[in-house]
Every structure is written in C-alpha cells, then in structure tokens.
Amino acid sequence: MARPCSVCRHPRRAEIDQALVAGASFRDVAGRFGTSKSALERHRREHLSTAIARAHEEQAATEATHGEALDALVSEQAARADRLFVEAERIMRAARRRKDPDTALAAIRAAAIALREGTRNQALRATLANAGEAKAREERLIALEEELRSLHHAV
C-alpha cells in the first residue's frame, strides 16, 4: 500500500502549495517548510497539478454561469429596448395621422431613448465578447507558464 503524501498531510500545506505555484524552487521550499525535495516534486506532479486543474475548472464553471446570466440580462434589455422603439414608432405614426405634434414629438424622444439604450446594449455585448476572448487567451498563457515551470523544475 502506498504511503500518504507527506506534503498533503503537512500542517502548512496551503503555504507550500502557494510557494510551488508561485514558482519557488523545490530546494527553497523544502528548506523553509522542513520537507524533502523529492516529496515536493512528487506532490507537485501527483497532487498539486490535479488540485490546480480542479480549481481552474470550478472557477471556469462559476464564471461561465455568471457570464450566461449577464448575457441573458443584456439580451433581455436589448429585447426591451427593441420593443420600446417599435412601440414609440407606432405611437409617433398614430400621432402624425391625428395631427398631434406634441404626442408625436414625445414619441420621437422615447424612440431616441430606446435607440440609445439598444446601442448601449450592443456595446456591452461587444465588451463581454471581447472579455471572453481575452480571458481565454489569459488562461492559455497561464497554462503555458505552468508547463514551462514544470519543465524548468524537471531539468
């Protein structure tokens, strides 16, 4: 039966994990926390990468849920702006037929406000899409940095 990981059972495990993720050398971490270099190497390879991957997955799931909710809210607001614009145009046409300039002018103002709201929603959608692309690039960069660190420590 395999022995339990001494680093996983270490009372200062969270600090050790933070040091390893930050890229501290195995020798430095071993000296600081009274562990062996080989135990740290095993821990990073067998346990830490799994924990980091799980944390990234949980964070991505949470962000996706928030992103979906925000996207739904923006879509709802865009649909509302569209409905308001259509209704304002209907009122404006009816007021013109009745030769009611005050109501027509009020409807034009309402249509302009709805149009501005729709434009803001489009800009927000574009910002959210760009943020999603930037987040994906950032996650890929982090993954590459972690790969590089593990290769560096392996050498």
C-alpha positions, 0 to 999 in steps of 0.5 A: 500500500502506498504511503500518504503524501507527506506534503498533503498531510503537512500542517502548512500545506496551503503555504507550500502549495502557494510557494510551488505555484508561485514558482519557488524552487523545490530546494527553497521550499523544502528548506523553509517548510522542513520537507524533502525535495523529492516529496515536493516534486512528487506532490507537485506532479501527483497532487498539486497539478490535479488540485490546480486543474480542479480549481481552474475548472470550478472557477471556469464553471462559476464564471461561465454561469455568471457570464450566461446570466449577464448575457441573458440580462443584456439580451433581455434589455436589448429585447426591451429596448427593441420593443420600446422603439417599435412601440414609440414608432407606432405611437409617433405614426398614430400621432402624425395621422391625428395631427398631434405634434406634441404626442408625436414629438414625445414619441420621437424622444422615447424612440431616441431613448430606446435607440440609445439604450439598444446601442448601449446594449450592443456595446456591452455585448461587444465588451463581454465578447471581447472579455471572453476572448481575452480571458481565454487567451489569459488562461492559455498563457497561464497554462503555458507558464505552468508547463514551462515551470514544470519543465524548468523544475524537471531539468 
